[in-house]
Amino acid sequence: MKALLTALLAGVLSVVTPSFAVQGEPLLVAQAKTEPIDINRAKAEELMTLKGIGDARAAAIIKGRPYARKDELVQKKIIPESVYNDIKDKIIAKQ
């Protein structure tokens, strides 16, 4: 009886549990790495995809261009340091 229940459970789990791995290839779970947003060239819509950046902050970032370094966003008091800390790995300031 136990063997029958085990077989039944294994059959149900094989139908319910999705299998995404292709034989011989590892299952890639990590999210694809995206390119950093250039604060000197990005449109407002692109800047607003960053955590803590809404309409007003996006407009202030655009108005304060150009930036030699991304940390100028804090130095020029365009965004608070707490917001900068959340987005600093997602932005760059290309010359």
MARDRENSE-843428 format. One line per 5 residues: number of its first residue (from 1); their letters; for each residue x, y, z of N, C-alpha, C, O. Coordinates in steps of 0.05 Angstrom, whole numbers. Layout:
N
NUM> A> X/Y/Z/X/Y/Z/X/Y/Z/X/Y/Z  ...
# end
This chain:
95
1> MKALL> 17/-24/0/0/0/0/18/25/0/12/44/-14  39/25/16/57/48/18/70/53/-9/73/76/-17  78/32/-23/91/35/-49/71/47/-70/79/63/-86  46/39/-68/26/50/-86/21/80/-81/19/95/-100  20/88/-55/17/116/-49/41/132/-58/38/155/-68
6> TALLA> 65/121/-54/89/135/-63/90/139/-93/96/160/-103  82/118/-108/81/120/-137/60/140/-146/65/156/-164  37/140/-133/16/158/-139/24/187/-134/20/205/-151  37/192/-111/46/219/-104/68/228/-124/67/251/-132  86/211/-131/107/218/-151/94/225/-178/104/243/-191
11> GVLSV> 74/211/-186/60/217/-211/46/244/-210/48/259/-230  33/250/-188/19/275/-185/40/298/-185/35/318/-198  61/295/-170/81/316/-169/95/321/-196/102/344/-202  98/301/-212/111/304/-238/93/320/-257/102/334/-275  67/319/-252/48/334/-269/45/363/-258/43/382/-273
16> VTPSF> 45/366/-231/41/392/-219/66/409/-219/64/433/-223  89/397/-214/114/412/-212/125/417/-240/132/398/-254  127/442/-248/138/448/-275/168/442/-276/182/446/-257  177/434/-299/205/429/-303/214/448/-326/205/445/-349  232/466/-319/241/486/-338/269/480/-349/277/493/-368
21> AVQGE> 284/463/-336/311/458/-345/311/440/-370/296/421/-372  329/447/-388/333/431/-412/355/411/-405/374/418/-391  352/386/-414/371/366/-407/399/375/-415/404/382/-437  418/373/-395/445/380/-400/452/410/-396/475/417/-397  431/426/-392/436/455/-388/426/463/-360/405/454/-351
26> PLLVA> 441/480/-346/433/488/-320/408/507/-321/404/521/-340  392/505/-301/369/522/-299/378/550/-290/390/553/-268  372/570/-306/381/597/-300/358/611/-285/337/617/-297  363/617/-260/342/630/-243/348/659/-240/329/675/-236  373/668/-242/380/696/-237/368/713/-259/365/706/-282
31> QAKTE> 360/737/-251/349/757/-269/371/767/-287/394/771/-278  364/772/-312/384/783/-330/394/810/-321/378/827/-312  420/814/-323/431/840/-314/425/861/-335/429/856/-359  416/884/-326/409/905/-344/431/926/-343/447/928/-324  433/941/-365/453/963/-367/445/985/-347/422/991/-343
36> PIDIN> 465/998/-336/459/1021/-318/448/1044/-334/453/1047/-358  432/1061/-321/419/1084/-334/438/1107/-332/449/1114/-311  443/1120/-355/461/1143/-356/445/1168/-348/427/1176/-363  451/1180/-326/436/1203/-316/441/1227/-333/426/1247/-330  461/1227/-350/466/1250/-368/450/1248/-394/448/1268/-409
41> RAKAE> 438/1225/-400/425/1222/-426/396/1210/-424/381/1212/-443  389/1198/-401/364/1184/-399/340/1203/-400/342/1226/-391  319/1194/-412/293/1208/-412/280/1206/-385/287/1188/-369  261/1223/-379/247/1223/-353/234/1196/-348/236/1186/-325  222/1184/-368/209/1158/-364/228/1137/-355/222/1120/-339
46> ELMTL> 252/1138/-366/273/1118/-359/282/1123/-330/286/1104/-315  286/1148/-323/295/1155/-296/274/1146/-275/280/1138/-253  248/1149/-283/227/1142/-264/224/1112/-259/208/1104/-242  239/1096/-274/239/1067/-268/256/1060/-243/255/1038/-233  271/1080/-234/288/1077/-211/273/1081/-185/255/1098/-184
51> KGIGD> 279/1066/-165/265/1068/-139/269/1096/-127/292/1105/-125  247/1109/-120/248/1135/-108/249/1158/-127/251/1181/-118  249/1153/-153/250/1174/-173/222/1176/-186/213/1158/-200  209/1199/-181/183/1205/-193/186/1228/-213/208/1234/-222  163/1240/-220/164/1262/-240/182/1285/-231/199/1294/-247
56> ARAAA> 179/1294/-207/194/1317/-197/224/1312/-196/240/1328/-205  232/1289/-186/260/1283/-184/272/1277/-212/295/1285/-217  257/1265/-229/267/1260/-257/272/1287/-270/292/1291/-284  253/1306/-267/256/1332/-279/280/1347/-267/295/1361/-281  285/1344/-241/307/1357/-228/334/1345/-237/353/1360/-241
61> IIKGR> 334/1319/-242/359/1306/-252/365/1317/-280/388/1323/-285  345/1319/-296/349/1328/-324/358/1358/-323/376/1365/-338  345/1374/-307/352/1402/-305/381/1407/-295/394/1426/-303  391/1389/-278/418/1392/-266/441/1382/-283/464/1383/-274  435/1372/-307/456/1361/-324/475/1383/-333/467/1406/-335
66> PYARK> 500/1376/-340/512/1349/-339/524/1343/-312/530/1361/-296  529/1317/-307/541/1308/-283/568/1295/-290/569/1279/-308  589/1302/-275/615/1290/-279/615/1263/-265/628/1244/-274  601/1261/-242/600/1236/-227/571/1232/-217/557/1252/-213  563/1207/-214/536/1202/-206/530/1212/-177/507/1218/-171
71> DELVQ> 550/1214/-160/545/1222/-133/538/1252/-131/531/1262/-110  541/1266/-153/533/1295/-154/503/1298/-150/494/1320/-142  488/1277/-154/459/1279/-149/454/1286/-119/435/1300/-113  471/1275/-102/468/1281/-73/482/1308/-67/471/1324/-52  505/1312/-78/520/1337/-72/505/1361/-80/506/1382/-67
76> KKIIP> 491/1360/-103/475/1382/-113/447/1383/-100/430/1400/-108  442/1365/-82/416/1363/-67/393/1358/-86/371/1369/-81  397/1342/-106/376/1335/-125/360/1311/-114/335/1310/-117  374/1292/-101/360/1270/-88/373/1266/-61/397/1273/-57  358/1255/-41/371/1250/-15/389/1226/-17/387/1209/-35
81> ESVYN> 407/1224/2/427/1202/3/413/1175/5/423/1156/-7  391/1173/19/377/1147/21/367/1137/-6/369/1113/-12  358/1155/-23/349/1147/-50/374/1140/-67/373/1120/-81  395/1156/-64/419/1150/-79/430/1123/-72/439/1108/-90  430/1116/-47/440/1090/-38/424/1067/-51/435/1045/-56
86> DIKDK> 398/1071/-56/381/1051/-68/387/1048/-98/383/1026/-109  396/1069/-111/399/1068/-140/427/1070/-151/432/1067/-175  446/1075/-133/474/1080/-143/486/1058/-160/503/1063/-176  477/1033/-155/488/1011/-171/473/1008/-198/480/991/-215  453/1025/-202/437/1023/-227/440/1047/-245/428/1049/-266
91> IIAKQ> 458/1066/-237/462/1090/-253/492/1094/-259/509/1084/-245  497/1110/-280/524/1119/-287/521/1148/-297/500/1157/-303  544/1161/-298/545/1189/-309/567/1189/-330/590/1196/-324  559/1182/-355/578/1183/-377/583/1211/-385/565/1228/-384  608/1217/-394/615/1244/-403/611/1246/-433/616/1267/-445
# end
